[in-house]
Amino acid sequence: MWPDYWPAKYPMLGIIQIPILSNERDELEWHGREGLIKIFSVCHVYETIRPTGNIVYWFEVVWHSNCIPRHAFILWLLMKQKLKTQDKLKDWEIRPDQNHDWSIVATYIVGLVAKKSGAVLVAKLLFAAAVYFIWQEKNFRLFNHKRRSAKELFGVIYYSVRLKLLSVHFKESHQIQQLRIAWQLE
C-alpha cells in the first residue's frame, strides 16, 4: 500500500488502518445548528455561522420586492430608531419632534401584509415614501433652511410612488384596474 521506504521513515504508518474504498459516491456533510447533519453546501454553512438577530414584525413592510431602496433604507433606520438626524439633534441638545409615532402606522400596515394585494403594496410604498420625504424635509429645514409646502411634499410623495407603480407588473384583476385608474397608470 505505502511506498516501501515510508514505514521506515514514518513508523506511525504501521498502526494506521487503511480504509477500504467502495464504489459508493463520497459526500461531504455539514453539522449545522441543533446538530442536524446536512449535505454540504455554502448556503448551509452560511446559515450556521452567520449571526442571527430577533425577527422583527415590520420586516415585510420595509423590505419587499417592490420597495424603493433609498426609501426602504431610511424606513429601516427609523424602525430601528437609528436615523442620523436624531443622533445629531441629541448631540446638539435639540429635542427632535416626537409627536410622530411611526411604529403605530407600521403595526397597522403589518396587519395588511398577509393580503398581498395591490392596495397593500401601495400602502407600503406610501408609508416608506412619506417617511423618506418627511425625513428629507426635516433635514432641509434644519440644515439648509429650505422649506417645501405641504402640497409640494404631498406631490413629491405621490410622484415617487406613482413612478414605482408604473414599473410594477400586476396580475390583472378588477381591483388592479381600479388602482391603475386612481393612480393614472394607464
C-alpha positions, 0 to 999 in steps of 0.5 A: 500500500505505502511506498516501501521506504515510508514505514521506515521513515514514518513508523506511525504508518504501521498502526494506521488502518487503511480504509477500504474504498467502495464504489459508493459516491463520497459526500461531504456533510455539514453539522449545522445548528441543533446538530442536524447533519446536512449535505454540504453546501455554502448556503448551509454553512452560511446559515450556521455561522452567520449571526442571527438577530430577533425577527422583527414584525415590520420586516415585510413592510420595509423590505419587499420586492417592490420597495424603493431602496433609498426609501426602504433604507431610511424606513429601516433606520427609523424602525430601528430608531437609528436615523442620523438626524436624531443622533445629531439633534441629541448631540446638539441638545435639540429635542427632535419632534416626537409627536410622530409615532411611526411604529403605530402606522407600521403595526397597522400596515403589518396587519395588511401584509398577509393580503398581498394585494395591490392596495397593500403594496401601495400602502407600503410604498406610501408609508416608506415614501412619506417617511423618506420625504418627511425625513428629507424635509426635516433635514432641509429645514434644519440644515439648509433652511429650505422649506417645501409646502405641504402640497409640494411634499404631498406631490413629491410623495405621490410622484415617487410612488406613482413612478414605482407603480408604473414599473410594477407588473400586476396580475390583472384583476378588477381591483388592479384596474381600479388602482391603475385608474386612481393612480393614472397608470394607464 
